[in-house]
C-alpha cells in the first residue's frame, strides 16, 4: 500500500516501492500546484524536470529525489504516477464468410436481451460522440467502417484518422476467461452457440494461426470494445483514444490526459473499460472536469468477483457497470457491491476482432460499452438526466442474485428510452 507522510517543508510526498530500474532513472510524480507557482523551480528542487502537463496546474515530473533540496512553495499535492499492466488471457477467434454482413453480430442474444433492436427504432445515437479510452483499434475492420471519428494516440503522440482489473498487475478489464476455451463446447450458452451456428461462423485453429496474438491483452481489446458500441448505437461516432501500449501498459497521468482531451474535443460520452484498485487525485480531477462539462462517464466494475471498489468506476461521477449472463445472473468473475450502478450482459459477447475476424469474449469490459452506447442513444433523444434514465430503465434482478449488490438492475435500452 502507498503511505503518505508530511516532509519538514510541509509537502506531501508519496512513499512507494520503486524498482532498481526506476531508481536509476528517476521517479515519475504528478504535482498539483497553485496558480502562479514556479513549476520549474519546483522541479529543480527535486533534481528533476517537467515531462508533461494537463493544463490545470497539474504536471508530470521526473524527479531524482523524494525530498526537495531547497524549500518549495505552491505545491498542493504530489502522487506517484502509477504504472500498471494488463492480465494475459487465452481463447479463440471466429472467422465468418466474406459474404456475411459486417453488422451480423448485432443480432446476438446478449443484445436482444437488452432490447437493442427495438430501442434502435427510437434512437441510434446519431450525432453523439462516444470516446473510448483503450488500446489500439483496427481502423480497417469492416464492422467499424463509418463508425470512427478522429481520436488521438497518446502512446505515439499523434492524431488518429477516422479511417482508422484491478491491481498493479491487471489494468485492462478483460478477465482471464475473456475468450472462448475451445476445448469445451459447453462454455457457450446454448442460445449463443445456436446464433453462431446460424451465422456460418467457425473458430480458427489457433495452432496454425500464429499471427493472432491472443496472449497480449492490448491486442484486440480496443477493437472489441469499439465493436460493442457500434452494434448498440450504430449512428453514434466512436472517438478512439489510445493510452495502452502494445504490452497493455498505461498510467494514471496519460489516462487523465485522455479524459480531458475527449471532453475538450466534443465527446459527450466516455467509456472506460479498465480499472485499478488505487484511487488517485489526477484521475478524480479529470473525471470531475469531464462531468462538469456535461459528459457522461461509464466504466467497468472489474473482474475480480469482489465488492472492493475499482477506479474510475467507483468515482461518484461515473456509472459503474457489472456483468451478468443471459439468465440475468451475475457473471462468476464480475465485481459487485455498493459502487455498482447497474449491470449489462458480459458473458460470451460476440464482437469484432483485429484482422476482419470476430471473437467470443467475457468481462465487464464488454458490459460497460453497452451502457456507454445506451447513454449516446439517450443523449441523441435530448435526454438530459442520462444516469437517472439508465437506472430507471433497468430490470430488477435481485431475486436471481441473492447476496450480491448489483445496483439498480440489468439495463433495458427500450425501457430507458421510454422514460
Secondary structure by P-SEA (a helix, b strand, c coil): cbbbbbccccbbbbbbbbcaaaaacbbbbbbbbcccccaaaaaaaacccccccccccbbbbbcccccccccccccccccccbbbbbbbbccbbbbbccccccccccccaaaaaaaaaaaaaccccccbbbbbbccccccccccccccccbbbcccccccccccccccccccccccccccccccccccccaaaaaaaaaaccccccccccccccccccccaaaaaaaaaaaaacccbbbbbbbcccccccccaaaaaaaaaaaaaccccbbbbccccccccaaaaaaaaaaaaabbbbbbbccccccccccccccccccbbbbbbcccccccccccccccccccccccbbbbbccccbbbbcccaaaaaaaaaaaaaaaaaacccaaaaaaaaaccccccccccccccccbbbaaaaaac
